[in-house]
Amino acid sequence: MVKSDIQNIKLRFGIIGNTEALNRAIDIAMQVAPTDLSVLVTGESGVGKESFPQIIHQFSRRKHGPYIAVNCGAIPEGTIDSELFGHEKGAFTGAISDRNGYFAEANGGTIFLDEVGELPLSTQARLLRVLESGEYIKVGSSKVQKTDVRIVAATNVNFAEAIAEGRFREDLYYRLNTVPIKVPPLRERPDDIALLFRKFAADFAEKYRMPSIQLSDQAKRMLVEYPWPGNIRQLKNITEQISIIETNRDITPEILSTYLPDLGNTSRLPAFVGAKGTHSGSKSFESEREILYQVLFDMRRDVTELKKLVHKIMTEREAGHHVSHPVDNSTHFLQNPSMDVISDVPMVVSQQVQTYPQVSQIQPVSNLSSISPVNTSSSKHTDTSDYQDTEVYVEENLSLDDVEKEMIKKALERHNGKRKNAANDLKISERTLYRKIKEYGLE
C-alpha cells in the first residue's frame, strides 16, 4: 500500500506517528480487511489496539453491518456466557425473558473481543465452536443457532505463558491468530512521542480553554528517553495533568520530572501477595469460591493443630505426668504449610497451673490419730472436671467437590430432606441444588 493511503487512514482514525512498525500494522489491517479471516491484535496495554478492529471493519464488506466491541475482562465469569451467546427464559435466577447475546446481535457484522485472554476456559470452548462452524447454543437451551460474524480479538497477555500454564486453549489461539497484527509499544516509537505530546497538549488546551503547554529541548529529550510502561495512555494522562496544574506554560525538565514516575523505585507500586512470578506462591484461582475454600482449608488446618496440642496436654495430665509448667502467655504463630510466610493470625496458648490455698498458720498436733486422711479422689475429680474428653483429630485432605457435597448433605439433613429450605440455607437456587444432588448422587 502506498504511503498516501496509509496517511489517509491515520487522519480518518486519529492515528499519529510515522514509525515503520506502526505503518506495517496499518498495512496488514488494510490487506486483511476485505477477507473474513480472524485477526488477533497483540500489544502492550495502552498502545491503541482498539483502532485496528475499526479499520478492518470499515474497509470490509461488512462495513454496513453492526460493529460490537466487547471488553471480556470487564464481564463477570458467571454471566459472560449469557452476554456473548444469550440465554433462554428461566435458564438461571433472574432470567425473566429470552435474550440475544452479542454474537446474535453482531450477525452480518464484526465483533471485537478485547482482552480475549481473560476469558474462562468454559467460554473459550464455546468461542472455538463459533470460529469453527459459526454455531452456538444459548445458555439454558438445546437448540443450535447459527451466526455470520467476523471476529477480531485483542490482548496484552503473553499467550505462550498462558497456554503453558493451562489458562488458554492452544487450539483457540491458532484459530484466533489466523492473521496476527502486532502494535509496537511507545518506547519503540521515539520519533512519535513529541508528536503525540503536541497533539494531546493542543486538544487539552482547546478542551479547557487555556494556552497550550510547550516543551523545552531538554524536556523533549527527557520525554523521548523515558520508557513509558503505560504507553500512549500514560503519555496522554501526564499531558493532561501538566496542562491543568502548571501555570507556567513552558515546561522544563525540572517540572516534567515531577510528573514522570520513578521506575527505579518499585517498592511503592501495588502488587498482589502471592501473585504469579513472586516467591510467596504462584497458584491462581479461577473463581471466588476456590479462594474461600482455600481460606477454609487453612483455618481447618490451624484448628486441627490447636486441637492436637490441647489433646497432648490433657493426655499428659491424665497420665500423671504433672510437670511444673511455667505460665507462658507469649504469642505463638501457626505455620501455614501452603505459604512461605508465617500467618499473621496469632494464637495465645496459656498453660493452666494448679494453685493451692495459702496456709496462713500451722497448728501443732498432739494426737496423730485425730488426723483424717486427705481425700485425693475428689481433688483429682475437681482437677479434671473442667475438661472434656478430646478425641484425636486427623487432618483430612478434601477436594472442593467433597466439601461441597458434604455441605449439601448436611443441609438436607438439617431440613429433613426439604430441598427448598436447604437451597435457601446454602444461598443457592433450587435448580442449582437439584443439579448438584444429581451430580453427587445424593438422591
Phi and psi in degrees as a GROMACS rama.xvg file:
@    title "Ramachandran Plot"
@    xaxis  label "Phi"
@    yaxis  label "Psi"
@TYPE xy
-72.5803  157.409  VAL-2
-65.5501  -29.8584  LYS-3
-65.0249  -38.0337  SER-4
-66.1977  -41.8294  ASP-5
-63.2352  -40.2034  ILE-6
-64.5011  -37.7067  GLN-7
-64.7043  -38.1344  ASN-8
-65.3638  -39.6715  ILE-9
-62.3036  -43.2509  LYS-10
-65.3055  -38.1915  LEU-11
-69.5461  -38.5111  ARG-12
-106.155  9.74944  PHE-13
69.6413  32.931  GLY-14
-94.0803  129.953  ILE-15
-117.115  131.646  ILE-16
138.813  153.883  GLY-17
-128.006  17.7943  ASN-18
-66.6513  144.084  THR-19
-61.0434  -39.945  GLU-20
-64.3421  -37.2133  ALA-21
-68.1935  -43.3344  LEU-22
-62.385  -36.6916  ASN-23
-65.4588  -40.643  ARG-24
-63.3925  -40.6476  ALA-25
-66.9599  -38.809  ILE-26
-61.8371  -43.3885  ASP-27
-63.2729  -42.6426  ILE-28
-60.5192  -39.6933  ALA-29
-69.2654  -37.9672  MET-30
-70.528  -35.264  GLN-31
-86.704  -12.9347  VAL-32
-58.0182  -44.6368  ALA-33
-67.5285  -15.1712  PRO-34
-90.728  178.885  THR-35
-110.688  20.9602  ASP-36
-69.7783  147.063  LEU-37
-73.8692  142.714  SER-38
-125.235  136.747  VAL-39
-117.579  114.734  LEU-40
-96.6065  120.842  VAL-41
-117.811  155.923  THR-42
159.598  164.051  GLY-43
-68.7689  165.215  GLU-44
-66.3345  132.048  SER-45
91.0891  10.5315  GLY-46
-89.0291  -9.63314  VAL-47
95.6676  39.173  GLY-48
-67.3056  -24.8203  LYS-49
-68.8778  -14.171  GLU-50
-75.8025  -29.6984  SER-51
-72.9669  -38.8438  PHE-52
-60.1828  -33.77  PRO-53
-68.5189  -38.5234  GLN-54
-61.6504  -46.3736  ILE-55
-61.8419  -42.1179  ILE-56
-68.0689  -44.1212  HIS-57
-69.0683  -24.564  GLN-58
-106.313  19.0971  PHE-59
-107.95  172.328  SER-60
-72.4633  -7.37224  ARG-61
-96.0849  12.3142  ARG-62
-63.2438  -22.8976  LYS-63
-89.6044  -4.21032  HIS-64
-89.572  177.649  GLY-65
-70.6783  149.452  PRO-66
-124.054  118.073  TYR-67
-122.13  125.118  ILE-68
-104.212  128.043  ALA-69
-123.478  124.067  VAL-70
-90.0795  99.7258  ASN-71
-65.3013  -29.1882  CYS-72
-74.6292  -14.9224  GLY-73
-95.6048  -3.59892  ALA-74
-100.246  128.959  ILE-75
-58.9691  149.362  PRO-76
-59.9463  -36.0504  GLU-77
-72.1802  -17.4995  GLY-78
-117.723  -1.21229  THR-79
-68.1199  -34.4207  ILE-80
-63.6112  -40.4975  ASP-81
-66.626  -38.859  SER-82
-66.7773  -41.0881  GLU-83
-79.861  -42.2771  LEU-84
-112.674  -6.42471  PHE-85
84.8182  175.335  GLY-86
-149.517  161.699  HIS-87
-93.4832  159.461  GLU-88
-62.6574  130.662  LYS-89
80.9149  9.81251  GLY-90
-66.797  -29.5367  ALA-91
-157.749  171.574  PHE-92
-61.2682  125.012  THR-93
98.8496  -9.84741  GLY-94
-82.9266  81.7707  ALA-95
-85.1097  -9.14967  ILE-96
-156.599  166.6  SER-97
-69.0175  149.856  ASP-98
-145.446  133.564  ARG-99
-83.6193  143.05  ASN-100
-89.1745  -177.87  GLY-101
-64.0036  -33.6953  TYR-102
-68.4239  -32.7066  PHE-103
-72.6008  -39.9163  ALA-104
-69.2859  -30.175  GLU-105
-89.2811  11.4776  ALA-106
-58.0087  126.333  ASN-107
86.9362  0.901217  GLY-108
-129.906  -146.067  GLY-109
-126.585  138.466  THR-110
-118.511  129.999  ILE-111
-106.259  114.108  PHE-112
-98.6177  94.5721  LEU-113
-80.0494  147.167  ASP-114
53.5224  47.5608  GLU-115
-65.9285  -20.6766  VAL-116
-69.1504  -11.3737  GLY-117
-91.3263  0.533107  GLU-118
-67.0111  139.134  LEU-119
-67.749  158.983  PRO-120
-61.8156  -37.0617  LEU-121
-63.4206  -38.8259  SER-122
-72.523  -31.8469  THR-123
-60.9074  -38.389  GLN-124
-64.8612  -40.3514  ALA-125
-65.0415  -41.6972  ARG-126
-64.7892  -36.9066  LEU-127
-61.3201  -38.3266  LEU-128
-66.4806  -37.8922  ARG-129
-64.5623  -40.9046  VAL-130
-66.8851  -35.6267  LEU-131
-79.9109  -41.5973  GLU-132
-129.412  -5.92173  SER-133
73.6435  17.3793  GLY-134
-109.392  149.86  GLU-135
-154.656  164.629  TYR-136
-126.972  131.752  ILE-137
-65.114  154.529  LYS-138
-65.6863  127.634  VAL-139
84.1788  7.59617  GLY-140
-120.751  160.698  SER-141
-117.321  5.71462  SER-142
-93.3446  127.958  LYS-143
-80.9882  131.578  VAL-144
-120.063  156.507  GLN-145
-112.156  150.72  LYS-146
-145.42  145.653  THR-147
-114.486  94.6592  ASP-148
-138.62  145.072  VAL-149
-99.0376  129.286  ARG-150
-105.918  124.931  ILE-151
-120.895  124.889  VAL-152
-117.126  156.334  ALA-153
-143.256  149.245  ALA-154
-161.578  155.734  THR-155
-111.376  10.9173  ASN-156
-81.564  142.009  VAL-157
-78.4694  103.706  ASN-158
-67.2465  -29.5723  PHE-159
-61.8402  -43.3888  ALA-160
-70.4776  -41.5009  GLU-161
-62.9623  -40.1003  ALA-162
-68.7908  -41.0194  ILE-163
-64.4853  -32.9873  ALA-164
-88.2049  -1.35955  GLU-165
79.3826  16.9331  GLY-166
-91.52  -10.8927  ARG-167
-145.447  139.134  PHE-168
-73.3229  133.587  ARG-169
-69.3206  -39.2841  GLU-170
-66.0213  -35.4306  ASP-171
-67.7057  -37.1269  LEU-172
-59.7289  -44.3953  TYR-173
-68.9836  -29.798  TYR-174
-69.6847  -41.6948  ARG-175
-72.8149  -34.3422  LEU-176
-89.3066  36.8415  ASN-177
-60.2154  -46.5821  THR-178
-127.404  110.286  VAL-179
-88.2766  141.559  PRO-180
-127.348  120.33  ILE-181
-106.806  121.376  LYS-182
-93.3913  123.909  VAL-183
-70.9452  148.31  PRO-184
-72.6794  164.692  PRO-185
-66.1926  -32.2742  LEU-186
-66.5853  -18.8745  ARG-187
-93.2857  7.67608  GLU-188
-126.324  59.0191  ARG-189
-60.5441  -33.3647  PRO-190
-72.0885  -16.6535  ASP-191
-92.1972  -13.6199  ASP-192
-65.0848  -46.7707  ILE-193
-64.8937  -36.6794  ALA-194
-63.4819  -44.663  LEU-195
-64.4843  -40.8784  LEU-196
-62.044  -44.0434  PHE-197
-64.8821  -38.8091  ARG-198
-65.2335  -45.7535  LYS-199
-65.3345  -39.8218  PHE-200
-62.7382  -40.7628  ALA-201
-66.6271  -39.7332  ALA-202
-63.5762  -44.0489  ASP-203
-72.7012  -31.0432  PHE-204
-64.1223  -39.4227  ALA-205
-71.6273  -37.2418  GLU-206
-67.5055  -44.0322  LYS-207
-99.2351  3.78753  TYR-208
55.2868  60.0687  ARG-209
-146.385  162.535  MET-210
-62.8237  148.89  PRO-211
-75.9623  145.239  SER-212
-80.966  149.859  ILE-213
-126.387  143.382  GLN-214
-100.146  139.831  LEU-215
-75.8822  168.759  SER-216
-61.5328  -40.8476  ASP-217
-67.0441  -36.4322  GLN-218
-67.9542  -37.1578  ALA-219
-63.1892  -40.1771  LYS-220
-64.2679  -41.3845  ARG-221
-63.7539  -38.3382  MET-222
-64.849  -40.1621  LEU-223
-71.6671  -35.7069  VAL-224
-78.4411  -14.4752  GLU-225
-71.7331  138.561  TYR-226
-74.2758  -19.0064  PRO-227
52.334  69.9714  TRP-228
-64.5008  -25.7739  PRO-229
-91.4672  1.00139  GLY-230
58.3011  -142.361  ASN-231
-63.557  -35.94  ILE-232
-62.0516  -41.4213  ARG-233
-66.8107  -42.1511  GLN-234
-61.2764  -40.1625  LEU-235
-66.1155  -42.368  LYS-236
-64.4864  -42.4303  ASN-237
-66.8374  -39.3129  ILE-238
-61.1989  -40.2552  THR-239
-67.7531  -39.9792  GLU-240
-59.6689  -48.6552  GLN-241
-63.697  -40.132  ILE-242
-62.2992  -34.8137  SER-243
-85.838  -41.6064  ILE-244
-85.355  -43.8345  ILE-245
-78.0144  127.875  GLU-246
-82.7529  -29.7323  THR-247
-80.5676  117.78  ASN-248
-83.4508  -7.44386  ARG-249
-96.9408  109.89  ASP-250
-90.956  123.024  ILE-251
-100.196  167.223  THR-252
-58.3115  -34.4344  PRO-253
-63.7901  -41.6055  GLU-254
-69.5276  -43.8468  ILE-255
-64.4723  -35.2843  LEU-256
-65.0859  -25.2558  SER-257
-72.6833  -16.4091  THR-258
-103.18  -13.6209  TYR-259
-91.4188  119.567  LEU-260
-60.5882  143.03  PRO-261
-80.0737  105.985  ASP-262
-74.6431  -14.1763  LEU-263
-73.9081  -22.283  GLY-264
-106.436  94.4903  ASN-265
-98.2881  2.67019  THR-266
-70.1976  -22.0025  SER-267
-91.6245  -3.93504  ARG-268
-75.5723  142.455  LEU-269
-67.8837  145.318  PRO-270
-150.931  151.233  ALA-271
-84.8982  131.778  PHE-272
-70.5882  125.714  VAL-273
79.1331  16.5554  GLY-274
-74.1738  169.321  ALA-275
-60.8287  133.908  LYS-276
93.627  -4.02381  GLY-277
-100.611  164.492  THR-278
-85.2194  -11.7164  HIS-279
-81.0413  -4.75344  SER-280
148.756  146.989  GLY-281
-124.397  14.4848  SER-282
-77.2592  132.368  LYS-283
-108.665  144.808  SER-284
-107.365  133.861  PHE-285
-85.4222  -16.8546  GLU-286
-154.795  165.063  SER-287
-66.7051  -28.7495  GLU-288
-63.8501  -39.0582  ARG-289
-65.7541  -36.9255  GLU-290
-63.6259  -45.1004  ILE-291
-63.9879  -41.945  LEU-292
-63.8035  -37.344  TYR-293
-65.0719  -39.9227  GLN-294
-63.1106  -42.1254  VAL-295
-63.8354  -40.0263  LEU-296
-63.6683  -40.4473  PHE-297
-64.635  -41.7717  ASP-298
-65.1104  -39.6617  MET-299
-62.6011  -39.6973  ARG-300
-65.0522  -41.5834  ARG-301
-65.2534  -42.6534  ASP-302
-64.7354  -38.4462  VAL-303
-62.0499  -42.6421  THR-304
-63.461  -39.0657  GLU-305
-65.0037  -42.0484  LEU-306
-65.3275  -37.9668  LYS-307
-62.865  -40.2979  LYS-308
-65.1955  -44.7497  LEU-309
-64.2221  -41.0329  VAL-310
-63.3541  -36.8952  HIS-311
-65.422  -42.1968  LYS-312
-64.1943  -42.0963  ILE-313
-68.2302  -36.3538  MET-314
-63.915  -42.8069  THR-315
-64.1797  -37.015  GLU-316
-69.366  -42.6822  ARG-317
-69.8183  -27.4651  GLU-318
-78.5153  -4.83412  ALA-319
88.4035  10.1695  GLY-320
-85.3941  72.9059  HIS-321
-83.8286  93.9789  HIS-322
-98.9001  138.348  VAL-323
-69.5067  102.909  SER-324
-96.5783  121.947  HIS-325
-67.8086  151.562  PRO-326
-69.0912  123.523  VAL-327
-121.727  102.899  ASP-328
-102.337  20.427  ASN-329
-73.0053  161.814  SER-330
-93.9941  127.004  THR-331
-109.047  147.581  HIS-332
-114.041  131.687  PHE-333
-81.061  130.074  LEU-334
-79.2583  125.965  GLN-335
-92.563  113.644  ASN-336
-62.4431  -23.9588  PRO-337
-83.7489  -1.46666  SER-338
-128.411  156.263  MET-339
-91.3354  -4.34226  ASP-340
-119.385  162.121  VAL-341
-78.4984  138.777  ILE-342
-62.8073  144.89  SER-343
-83.3826  3.70578  ASP-344
-92.0404  110.688  VAL-345
-78.4383  152.224  PRO-346
-129.67  117.068  MET-347
-92.6051  120.303  VAL-348
-113.909  115.764  VAL-349
-112.698  124.635  SER-350
-90.3459  124.422  GLN-351
-77.1427  132.027  GLN-352
-108.923  127.83  VAL-353
-72.0758  133.318  GLN-354
-113.14  153.063  THR-355
-120.289  150.087  TYR-356
-64.1574  141.208  PRO-357
-73.1684  134.832  GLN-358
-89.2714  113.893  VAL-359
-81.4651  -29.7225  SER-360
-156.102  138.581  GLN-361
-98.4161  126.019  ILE-362
-101.31  133.335  GLN-363
-69.072  147.363  PRO-364
-118.036  127.985  VAL-365
-95.5593  -32.0565  SER-366
-117.67  109.67  ASN-367
-67.7222  -24.9167  LEU-368
-71.5356  -15.8622  SER-369
-81.7375  -4.71385  SER-370
-83.2938  124.354  ILE-371
-86.8657  140.972  SER-372
-66.1071  151.492  PRO-373
-79.9799  130.473  VAL-374
-82.1744  96.9996  ASN-375
-77.5221  -23.0354  THR-376
-66.5698  -40.4068  SER-377
-68.0216  -34.9217  SER-378
-64.9631  -42.5487  SER-379
-64.9711  -36.4591  LYS-380
-66.083  -37.1921  HIS-381
-66.1338  -35.9974  THR-382
-65.1038  -34.8356  ASP-383
-101.115  2.55447  THR-384
-69.9951  -23.9151  SER-385
-84.8816  1.91697  ASP-386
-118.483  150.043  TYR-387
-111.812  156.892  GLN-388
-61.1255  133.887  ASP-389
-114.316  121.01  THR-390
-87.028  157.808  GLU-391
-77.369  126.91  VAL-392
-101.043  126.86  TYR-393
-105.948  126.022  VAL-394
-65.3077  133.838  GLU-395
-109.638  139.295  GLU-396
-101.888  98.4979  ASN-397
-106.446  145.166  LEU-398
-81.6865  169.149  SER-399
-64.1565  -36.6519  LEU-400
-65.5212  -38.0948  ASP-401
-64.6256  -41.3122  ASP-402
-64.4507  -43.2493  VAL-403
-63.8979  -40.8922  GLU-404
-62.8412  -43.1202  LYS-405
-65.628  -39.579  GLU-406
-63.4998  -42.6843  MET-407
-65.848  -40.2349  ILE-408
-63.2579  -44.0173  LYS-409
-68.2978  -36.0789  LYS-410
-65.1077  -39.4107  ALA-411
-65.8388  -38.1314  LEU-412
-66.028  -39.5031  GLU-413
-64.0416  -32.9036  ARG-414
-106.578  20.7665  HIS-415
54.6884  39.2187  ASN-416
81.5124  2.37887  GLY-417
-77.351  108.454  LYS-418
-70.9714  -32.9499  ARG-419
-64.1799  -45.556  LYS-420
-67.098  -37.04  ASN-421
-65.1631  -38.4704  ALA-422
-65.5575  -40.1319  ALA-423
-64.8224  -36.9874  ASN-424
-66.5339  -36.6667  ASP-425
-86.098  -3.81931  LEU-426
63.0283  37.5981  LYS-427
-130.606  166.383  ILE-428
-77.4408  158.357  SER-429
-62.9222  -36.5608  GLU-430
-61.4441  -43.7464  ARG-431
-65.0137  -39.6428  THR-432
-64.2526  -42.7779  LEU-433
-60.0649  -41.9885  TYR-434
-65.6416  -40.3252  ARG-435
-67.8213  -37.8288  LYS-436
-62.3839  -43.2619  ILE-437
-68.3588  -37.846  LYS-438
-66.5075  -38.9852  GLU-439
-93.7448  1.15991  TYR-440
67.5109  39.7177  GLY-441
-97.2707  10.8775  LEU-442
